[in-house]
């Protein structure tokens, strides 16, 4: 199909120029950089049959750019024939149609349970090249056919995160509406800093932020925010703005003008809090890790004690991070109790709901985040539980205008005040970035397609899958649950106990051997490619599997397969 479209376009739109044998050296150079392609499919029968398009000199200002040459009676095509080349519409349509066919094939295959989750290869194998797939970059252009092959191979050797048996990460699934939104976003190729460049997208961001703030529980006259490149950056914004709120002089005078600040977060919280403290010059040592209970929830009394201790050491507490949905256990900190402490000590309360924020969409589960409305800022990642394609994360700030004051510098070439529209919609100065990717359209489009109720049903299904897994694990003698209680979120943590360990009493010897089970099963799992799940140790607990559900394509049969496959892969350990 592609070749027919390209030849038709070429015949109708371009004049062929037959060159003499002086271009032989150029072809030799081309063959060297495309050796894998020419050896397999493009045997040159007559090197003197070369074609150059006159349009190249006009479009690119080059006099001797090689664009196409004839092999086996067919033309080989290069990128310079695509739009914006004169008359490049048909060729561009043919190229993109082939690419869309590749993507549709991948999407359909991702939902087939007979297909692999991954075709695993070690880094050195991919770097050395596989079956014509090479990561090397050449000086000469490669053909459009080769570009399409590279696209197919990139998908082939990647991980199918939309597969119903991909349980490895908090972000999974492949939402077709969201995918359509991402395609449109890339086509528009706009930038989220001024209204004049992205009028529709800027307004969509405002609508989404107001909707999310309302769901959190803030009033109509409260709330601000922006979409960020991931939850780590959203959490960084919360610390950045909190510091500015208490010490606005830091913006101009730096940390040297401030006392030694202390931040507080649970020992099960995301590592981004420590990383942000390091990035912002406060130091990771000044992040106080507060003890959690057995289930992974921050203990309020421990937080109170840590604040007092920090003050006795001469530190100045200013910020507390509470987690709504921890990464490993899926625990929800007691938000109201933490809010009381923050109010008593006049501390900024942030809620990292990157993973748990999606539960706010469910009437059945939103009570687990009771007290979030008392937070001064919230991180919420729709690319996790809500299934929006990566990336899509928002930082919500309760006090309106603070984000702008903290970050604005008023670059005159972007943020002029005498523009012919309301310049409050030039939101780029709220950000620490200049250029900012459009993450809102795919989310907005999904909300239009599903409605709030659709997202709520999706969340409910994921947590129903977690309860099903929990029930199955309780019934089986070859697995042990890390927690005996039902999961709060869609995280389910467990050990597989191979036959060789089932008779051993609890103790260091058993733990040492059990610690090796999950990594070895994971290695076999990756080689086979049938399913993918994560593992980790935590505290005194040796390596255990963590299964998370955020893909609505996952069914109970996939959960049954997961347990049976783990047992098959680990039976001889």
C-alpha positions as CSV (number, residue, x, y, z in Angstrom):
1,X,0.0,0.0,0.0
2,X,2.8,2.4,0.9
3,X,4.8,1.7,-2.2
4,X,1.8,2.2,-4.5
5,X,0.9,5.5,-2.8
6,X,4.5,6.7,-3.0
7,X,4.9,5.7,-6.6
8,X,1.6,7.3,-7.6
9,X,2.6,10.5,-5.9
10,X,6.0,10.5,-7.5
11,X,4.7,9.9,-11.0
12,X,2.1,12.6,-10.6
13,X,4.1,15.2,-8.8
14,X,7.7,15.0,-9.6
15,X,10.1,14.9,-12.5
16,X,12.8,12.2,-12.6
17,X,16.3,13.1,-13.3
18,X,18.6,10.3,-14.5
19,X,22.1,10.8,-13.2
20,X,25.3,9.3,-14.5
21,X,27.7,7.0,-12.8
22,X,29.4,9.8,-10.9
23,X,26.9,9.3,-8.1
24,X,28.3,5.8,-7.5
25,X,30.3,6.9,-4.5
26,X,27.2,8.4,-2.9
27,X,25.3,5.1,-3.3
28,X,28.2,3.2,-1.8
29,X,28.0,5.5,1.2
30,X,24.3,5.0,1.5
31,X,24.6,1.2,1.3
32,X,27.1,1.3,4.1
33,X,24.8,3.1,6.5
34,X,21.8,1.0,5.5
35,X,23.6,-2.3,5.1
36,X,21.1,-4.3,7.1
37,X,18.3,-3.1,4.8
38,X,20.1,-3.4,1.5
39,X,21.4,-6.9,2.3
40,X,18.0,-8.2,3.1
41,X,15.6,-6.4,0.8
42,X,17.2,-3.8,-1.4
43,X,19.8,-5.5,-3.7
44,X,20.9,-2.9,-6.2
45,X,20.8,-4.2,-9.7
46,X,21.9,-1.1,-11.5
47,X,23.6,1.6,-9.6
48,X,23.3,4.0,-12.5
49,X,19.5,4.1,-12.2
50,X,19.3,6.9,-9.7
51,X,16.5,9.5,-9.2
52,X,16.6,12.9,-7.6
53,X,13.6,15.0,-7.0
54,X,13.8,18.6,-8.2
55,X,11.6,19.6,-5.2
56,X,14.4,18.9,-2.8
57,X,16.5,21.8,-3.9
58,X,13.5,24.1,-3.6
59,X,12.3,22.8,-0.2
60,X,15.7,22.3,1.5
61,X,18.0,24.5,-0.5
62,X,20.3,21.5,-1.2
63,X,21.7,20.8,-4.7
64,X,22.8,17.2,-4.3
65,X,20.6,15.5,-1.7
66,X,20.0,11.8,-2.6
67,X,16.3,11.1,-2.2
68,X,15.4,8.0,-4.1
69,X,17.1,5.3,-6.1
70,X,15.8,2.4,-8.1
71,X,16.3,-1.2,-6.9
72,X,14.6,-4.2,-8.4
73,X,12.6,-1.8,-10.5
74,X,11.2,0.0,-7.5
75,X,12.0,3.4,-6.0
76,X,13.3,3.7,-2.5
77,X,11.9,6.7,-0.7
78,X,13.3,9.2,1.9
79,X,11.8,11.7,4.3
80,X,12.4,14.7,2.0
81,X,9.4,13.6,0.0
82,X,7.0,14.0,2.9
83,X,5.2,17.3,3.8
84,X,6.1,20.1,3.7
85,X,7.7,19.1,0.4
86,X,5.8,20.4,-2.6
87,X,3.2,17.9,-3.6
88,X,4.0,15.6,-0.7
89,X,0.4,15.1,0.4
90,X,-0.1,11.6,-1.1
91,X,3.3,10.4,0.1
92,X,2.7,11.6,3.6
93,X,-0.8,10.0,3.6
94,X,0.7,6.7,2.5
95,X,3.5,6.8,5.1
96,X,1.2,7.7,7.9
97,X,-1.4,5.1,6.9
98,X,1.2,2.4,7.1
99,X,2.2,3.7,10.5
100,X,-1.4,3.8,11.7
101,X,-1.8,0.2,10.5
102,X,1.3,-0.8,12.6
103,X,-0.1,1.0,15.6
104,X,-3.6,-0.6,15.2
105,X,-2.0,-4.0,14.9
106,X,-0.1,-3.4,18.2
107,X,-3.2,-2.1,20.0
108,X,-5.2,-5.2,19.0
109,X,-2.4,-7.6,19.9
110,X,-2.0,-5.9,23.3
111,X,-5.5,-7.1,24.3
112,X,-4.9,-10.7,23.2
113,X,-4.0,-12.9,26.1
114,X,-2.1,-15.3,23.8
115,X,0.4,-12.5,23.0
116,X,3.5,-11.8,25.1
117,X,3.7,-9.0,27.6
118,X,7.3,-8.6,26.6
119,X,9.9,-10.1,24.3
120,X,12.8,-9.7,26.7
121,X,16.4,-9.1,25.6
122,X,19.3,-8.0,27.6
123,X,20.8,-4.5,27.1
124,X,23.9,-5.8,25.2
125,X,21.7,-7.8,22.8
126,X,19.6,-4.7,21.9
127,X,22.7,-2.6,21.6
128,X,24.4,-5.0,19.3
129,X,21.3,-5.2,17.0
130,X,18.7,-7.9,16.5
131,X,17.2,-9.2,13.2
132,X,18.0,-5.9,11.4
133,X,17.0,-3.7,14.3
134,X,19.8,-1.3,15.1
135,X,20.0,1.6,17.6
136,X,23.0,3.1,15.8
137,X,22.5,6.5,14.1
138,X,23.9,7.1,10.6
139,X,25.1,10.2,8.9
140,X,23.1,9.4,5.7
141,X,19.3,9.2,5.7
142,X,17.6,5.9,5.9
143,X,14.6,5.0,3.8
144,X,11.0,5.4,4.8
145,X,10.5,1.7,4.5
146,X,13.3,1.2,7.1
147,X,11.8,3.9,9.3
148,X,8.6,1.9,9.4
149,X,10.5,-1.3,10.1
150,X,12.2,0.5,13.0
151,X,8.8,1.6,14.4
152,X,7.5,-2.0,14.3
153,X,10.7,-3.3,15.9
154,X,10.6,-0.7,18.7
155,X,7.1,-1.9,19.6
156,X,8.2,-5.5,19.3
157,X,11.1,-5.3,21.7
158,X,9.3,-3.0,24.2
159,X,6.8,-3.9,27.0
160,X,3.1,-4.1,26.3
161,X,1.9,-2.1,29.3
162,X,-1.7,-2.3,27.9
163,X,-1.7,-6.1,28.2
164,X,-4.3,-7.4,30.7
165,X,-1.5,-9.3,32.4
166,X,0.9,-6.4,33.0
167,X,0.8,-5.8,36.7
168,X,4.3,-4.4,37.1
169,X,3.6,-0.6,37.5
170,X,1.0,1.7,38.9
171,X,0.4,3.0,35.4
172,X,-1.0,0.5,33.0
173,X,-3.6,-0.1,30.4
174,X,-4.2,1.5,27.0
175,X,-7.2,3.8,26.7
176,X,-8.1,4.3,23.1
177,X,-9.8,7.7,23.7
178,X,-6.7,8.9,25.6
179,X,-4.5,7.6,22.8
180,X,-6.5,9.6,20.3
181,X,-6.0,12.6,22.5
182,X,-2.3,12.1,22.6
183,X,-2.1,11.8,18.8
184,X,-4.0,15.0,18.4
185,X,-1.8,16.7,20.9
186,X,1.4,15.7,19.0
187,X,-0.2,16.9,15.8
188,X,-1.0,20.3,17.2
189,X,2.6,20.5,18.7
190,X,1.7,23.5,20.7
191,X,3.2,24.8,24.0
192,X,1.4,25.5,27.3
193,X,2.9,28.9,28.2
194,X,0.6,31.5,26.6
195,X,-3.0,31.8,25.5
196,X,-1.9,33.1,22.1
197,X,-0.1,29.9,21.3
198,X,-2.5,27.4,23.0
199,X,-5.9,29.1,23.5
200,X,-8.0,25.9,23.7
201,X,-5.6,23.9,25.7
202,X,-5.1,26.6,28.2
203,X,-8.9,26.8,28.8
204,X,-9.1,23.0,29.0
205,X,-6.5,23.0,31.7
206,X,-8.5,25.6,33.7
207,X,-11.6,23.5,33.4
208,X,-9.9,20.3,34.5
209,X,-8.1,21.9,37.4
210,X,-11.4,23.5,38.7
211,X,-13.1,20.1,38.4
212,X,-10.4,18.3,40.3
213,X,-10.3,21.0,43.0
214,X,-14.1,20.7,43.4
215,X,-13.8,16.9,43.8
216,X,-11.0,17.4,46.4
217,X,-13.6,19.5,48.3
218,X,-12.3,23.1,47.9
219,X,-14.7,26.0,47.5
220,X,-15.2,27.8,44.2
221,X,-13.1,30.8,45.3
222,X,-10.1,28.5,46.2
223,X,-7.7,26.6,44.2
224,X,-5.0,26.9,41.6
225,X,-2.6,24.6,39.9
226,X,-0.9,23.3,36.7
227,X,-0.2,20.0,35.1
228,X,3.3,18.7,35.6
229,X,5.7,16.1,34.1
230,X,4.9,13.5,36.8
231,X,4.2,13.2,40.5
232,X,7.7,13.8,41.5
233,X,7.7,17.3,40.0
234,X,4.2,17.9,41.4
235,X,5.5,17.1,44.9
236,X,8.5,19.3,44.3
237,X,6.1,22.2,43.5
238,X,4.3,21.6,46.8
239,X,7.6,22.1,48.7
240,X,8.7,25.0,46.6
241,X,5.4,26.9,47.1
242,X,5.2,26.0,50.8
243,X,8.7,27.4,51.4
244,X,7.8,30.6,49.5
245,X,4.6,31.0,51.4
246,X,6.5,31.1,54.7
247,X,9.7,32.7,53.4
248,X,9.1,34.7,50.3
249,X,12.6,36.2,50.5
250,X,14.0,32.9,49.4
251,X,13.1,33.7,45.8
252,X,15.7,36.5,45.7
253,X,18.1,35.9,48.6
254,X,18.3,32.2,48.5
255,X,18.5,29.6,51.3
256,X,21.2,31.5,53.1
257,X,18.6,34.0,54.3
258,X,16.5,31.2,55.8
259,X,16.8,29.1,59.0
260,X,17.4,25.4,58.8
261,X,14.1,24.0,57.7
262,X,12.6,20.6,58.4
263,X,10.1,18.6,56.4
264,X,8.1,15.6,57.6
265,X,6.9,12.5,55.7
266,X,6.1,8.9,56.4
267,X,8.8,6.2,56.2
268,X,6.6,4.6,53.5
269,X,6.1,7.8,51.4
270,X,7.5,8.3,47.9
271,X,11.2,9.1,47.6
272,X,10.4,12.2,45.7
273,X,10.1,14.2,49.0
274,X,13.7,13.6,49.9
275,X,14.8,14.2,46.3
276,X,12.9,17.5,46.2
277,X,14.5,18.6,49.4
278,X,17.9,17.9,47.9
279,X,17.1,19.7,44.7
280,X,15.7,22.8,46.5
281,X,18.8,23.1,48.6
282,X,17.2,22.1,51.9
283,X,19.1,18.8,52.2
284,X,17.8,15.3,52.3
285,X,19.0,15.0,55.9
286,X,16.4,17.6,57.0
287,X,13.6,15.3,55.8
288,X,12.3,13.6,58.9
289,X,10.9,10.1,58.2
290,X,7.9,9.5,60.5
291,X,7.2,6.0,61.7
292,X,4.2,4.0,60.4
293,X,2.0,1.4,61.8
294,X,1.9,-2.3,60.6
295,X,-0.3,-1.4,57.7
296,X,2.0,1.4,56.4
297,X,0.0,4.4,57.7
298,X,1.7,7.4,59.3
299,X,1.3,7.4,63.1
300,X,0.0,10.9,64.2
301,X,1.6,10.7,67.6
302,X,4.9,10.0,66.0
303,X,4.5,13.0,63.8
304,X,3.9,15.2,66.8
305,X,6.9,13.8,68.5
306,X,9.1,14.4,65.5
307,X,8.0,18.0,65.2
308,X,8.9,18.7,68.8
309,X,12.2,16.9,68.5
310,X,13.1,18.9,65.4
311,X,12.4,22.1,67.2
312,X,14.6,21.1,70.1
313,X,17.4,20.5,67.7
314,X,17.1,24.1,66.3
315,X,15.3,23.2,63.1
316,X,12.2,25.1,61.9
317,X,9.4,22.7,60.8
318,X,7.3,24.1,57.9
319,X,5.9,21.2,55.8
320,X,4.2,17.8,56.2
321,X,3.6,15.4,53.4
322,X,0.7,12.9,54.0
323,X,0.3,10.1,51.5
324,X,-3.0,8.9,50.1
325,X,-2.1,5.6,48.6
326,X,1.5,4.6,49.3
327,X,3.5,3.1,46.5
328,X,4.1,-0.4,47.9
329,X,1.3,-1.1,50.4
330,X,-1.3,1.3,49.0
331,X,-1.9,2.7,52.5
332,X,-3.8,5.9,53.3
333,X,-2.4,8.2,56.0
334,X,-5.0,9.5,58.6
335,X,-5.5,12.8,56.9
336,X,-7.7,14.5,59.5
337,X,-5.4,13.7,62.4
338,X,-2.4,15.0,60.4
339,X,-4.4,18.1,59.5
340,X,-5.1,18.8,63.1
341,X,-1.4,18.6,63.9
342,X,-0.5,20.9,61.0
343,X,-3.1,23.4,62.1
344,X,-1.8,23.3,65.7
345,X,1.8,24.0,64.5
346,X,1.0,26.2,61.5
347,X,2.6,23.8,59.0
348,X,1.9,23.4,55.3
349,X,0.0,20.2,54.8
350,X,0.5,18.5,51.4
351,X,-1.3,15.3,50.4
352,X,0.5,13.1,47.9
353,X,-2.5,11.5,46.2
354,X,-0.6,10.6,43.0
355,X,-1.7,7.0,43.4
356,X,-4.8,7.3,45.6
357,X,-6.4,10.4,44.0
358,X,-8.3,8.4,41.5
359,X,-10.4,6.9,44.4
360,X,-12.0,10.4,44.7
361,X,-13.9,9.5,41.6
362,X,-15.6,6.5,43.3
363,X,-18.6,7.1,45.6
364,X,-17.7,3.7,47.2
365,X,-14.0,4.5,48.0
366,X,-13.6,8.2,48.3
367,X,-14.1,8.1,52.0
368,X,-10.6,6.7,52.3
369,X,-9.3,10.2,51.5
370,X,-11.5,11.9,54.1
371,X,-9.7,15.1,55.2
372,X,-8.0,15.8,51.9
373,X,-10.0,19.0,51.6
374,X,-8.0,20.3,54.5
375,X,-4.7,20.1,52.6
376,X,-2.9,23.2,51.4
377,X,-1.8,21.3,48.3
378,X,-2.5,18.0,46.6
379,X,-0.7,15.9,44.0
380,X,-3.0,13.8,41.8
381,X,-1.8,11.6,38.9
382,X,-4.6,10.8,36.4
383,X,-2.1,8.6,34.5
384,X,-2.3,6.1,37.3
385,X,-5.6,4.9,38.6
386,X,-7.7,6.8,36.0
387,X,-5.8,5.3,33.1
388,X,-4.8,8.5,31.2
389,X,-1.8,7.8,29.0
390,X,1.5,8.9,30.4
391,X,2.2,11.5,31.4
392,X,-0.6,13.3,33.3
393,X,0.0,14.7,36.8
394,X,-1.5,17.8,38.5
395,X,-0.3,19.9,41.4
396,X,-3.3,21.6,43.1
397,X,-2.6,24.6,45.3
398,X,-5.4,25.8,47.7
399,X,-4.3,29.5,47.9
400,X,-5.0,31.2,44.6
401,X,-2.2,33.3,43.2
402,X,0.6,31.8,45.3
403,X,1.9,29.6,42.5
404,X,2.3,32.6,40.2
405,X,4.0,34.7,42.8
406,X,6.4,32.0,43.7
407,X,7.6,31.3,40.1
408,X,6.9,34.3,37.9
409,X,9.8,36.3,36.4
410,X,7.8,38.0,33.6
411,X,10.0,37.4,30.6
412,X,9.1,40.2,28.2
413,X,9.3,38.2,25.0
414,X,6.5,35.9,26.3
415,X,4.5,37.6,29.1
416,X,3.8,41.1,27.8
417,X,1.1,42.9,29.7
418,X,-0.3,44.9,26.8
419,X,-1.6,41.9,24.8
420,X,-5.1,42.2,23.2
421,X,-6.6,39.6,25.6
422,X,-6.9,38.8,29.3
423,X,-3.2,38.0,30.1
424,X,-4.2,36.1,33.2
425,X,-4.6,33.2,30.8
426,X,-0.8,33.3,30.1
427,X,-0.2,30.7,32.7
428,X,3.3,29.8,31.8
429,X,4.9,31.9,34.5
430,X,3.3,29.7,37.2
431,X,5.7,27.0,36.0
432,X,9.4,26.5,36.7
433,X,9.5,25.3,33.1
434,X,9.3,27.5,30.0
435,X,8.1,25.0,27.4
436,X,5.4,22.7,28.8
437,X,3.9,19.7,27.1
438,X,0.2,19.5,26.6
439,X,-1.0,16.8,29.0
440,X,-4.6,18.1,29.4
441,X,-6.3,17.3,26.1
442,X,-6.2,13.5,26.4
443,X,-7.5,13.7,29.9
444,X,-10.3,16.2,28.9
445,X,-11.3,13.9,26.0
446,X,-11.4,10.9,28.2
447,X,-13.6,12.7,30.7
448,X,-15.9,13.7,27.9
449,X,-16.1,10.1,26.8
450,X,-16.5,8.4,30.2
451,X,-18.0,11.1,32.4
452,X,-17.3,11.2,36.1
453,X,-19.4,8.0,36.6
454,X,-17.3,6.1,34.0
455,X,-14.1,6.9,35.9
456,X,-15.8,5.9,39.1
457,X,-16.8,2.5,37.6
458,X,-13.3,2.0,36.3
459,X,-11.8,2.6,39.8
460,X,-14.3,0.3,41.4
461,X,-13.5,-2.5,39.0
462,X,-9.7,-2.2,39.7
463,X,-10.4,-2.5,43.5
464,X,-12.7,-5.4,42.9
465,X,-9.9,-7.2,41.1
466,X,-7.7,-6.5,44.2
467,X,-10.3,-8.1,46.5
468,X,-10.6,-11.1,44.2
469,X,-6.8,-11.6,44.3
470,X,-6.9,-11.3,48.1
471,X,-9.6,-13.9,48.3
472,X,-7.8,-16.3,46.1
473,X,-4.5,-15.9,48.1
474,X,-6.4,-16.7,51.3
475,X,-7.6,-20.0,49.8
476,X,-4.2,-21.2,48.6
477,X,-1.6,-22.9,50.7
478,X,1.3,-22.1,48.4
479,X,1.1,-18.3,49.0
480,X,1.2,-16.1,52.0
481,X,-0.3,-12.6,52.4
482,X,1.9,-9.8,53.7
483,X,-1.3,-8.4,55.4
484,X,-4.2,-10.4,56.7
485,X,-6.6,-7.6,56.2
486,X,-8.4,-6.7,53.0
487,X,-6.5,-4.3,50.8
488,X,-7.4,-0.6,51.1
489,X,-6.2,0.2,47.5
490,X,-5.6,-2.0,44.6
491,X,-2.1,-3.1,46.0
492,X,-2.0,-6.7,47.1
493,X,1.3,-7.9,48.6
494,X,2.2,-11.6,49.0
495,X,4.9,-14.3,49.0
496,X,5.0,-17.4,46.9
497,X,6.2,-20.3,49.1
498,X,7.8,-23.1,47.0
499,X,7.5,-26.7,48.2
500,X,11.1,-26.7,49.5
501,X,10.3,-24.0,52.1
502,X,6.8,-25.0,53.2
503,X,8.1,-27.2,56.0
504,X,10.6,-24.7,57.4
505,X,9.7,-22.8,60.6
506,X,9.7,-19.0,60.5
507,X,13.2,-17.5,61.2
508,X,16.4,-16.2,59.6
509,X,17.1,-19.3,57.6
510,X,13.7,-19.4,56.0
511,X,13.8,-15.6,55.3
512,X,17.2,-15.9,53.6
513,X,15.9,-18.5,51.2
514,X,12.5,-16.8,50.7
515,X,14.3,-13.6,49.9
516,X,15.7,-15.2,46.7
517,X,12.4,-16.6,45.5
518,X,10.7,-13.6,44.0
519,X,13.7,-12.3,42.0
520,X,14.3,-15.8,40.5
521,X,10.6,-16.1,39.5
522,X,10.7,-12.6,38.1
523,X,13.7,-13.5,36.0
524,X,12.0,-16.6,34.5
525,X,8.8,-14.5,34.0
526,X,10.7,-11.9,32.0
527,X,12.3,-14.6,29.8
528,X,9.0,-16.3,29.1
529,X,7.1,-13.0,28.7
530,X,3.7,-14.4,29.8
531,X,3.0,-12.0,32.6
532,X,4.8,-9.2,34.6
533,X,4.6,-8.3,38.2
534,X,6.9,-6.3,40.6
535,X,8.6,-7.3,43.8
536,X,10.6,-5.6,46.6
537,X,11.7,-5.9,50.2
538,X,10.4,-3.4,52.7
539,X,11.7,-2.9,56.2
540,X,12.2,-6.3,57.9
541,X,10.1,-8.1,55.2
542,X,12.1,-10.0,52.6
543,X,11.3,-9.8,48.9
544,X,7.6,-10.1,48.2
545,X,5.4,-9.6,45.1
546,X,3.3,-6.5,44.8
547,X,0.4,-6.7,42.4
548,X,-1.4,-3.5,41.5
549,X,-4.5,-3.0,39.4
550,X,-5.1,0.0,37.2
551,X,-5.9,-1.6,33.9
552,X,-9.6,-2.0,33.3
553,X,-8.8,-4.7,30.7
554,X,-7.7,-7.1,33.5
555,X,-10.3,-9.8,34.3
556,X,-10.5,-12.5,37.0
557,X,-9.1,-15.1,34.5
558,X,-5.9,-13.0,34.3
559,X,-5.5,-13.0,38.1
560,X,-6.0,-16.8,38.2
561,X,-3.3,-17.1,35.4
562,X,-0.9,-14.9,37.4
563,X,-1.0,-17.1,40.5
564,X,-0.8,-20.3,38.5
565,X,2.1,-19.0,36.4
566,X,4.0,-17.9,39.5
567,X,3.5,-21.4,41.0
568,X,4.7,-23.0,37.7
569,X,7.8,-20.9,37.5
570,X,8.7,-21.3,41.1
571,X,7.8,-24.9,41.9
572,X,11.4,-26.2,41.7
573,X,13.0,-23.4,43.7
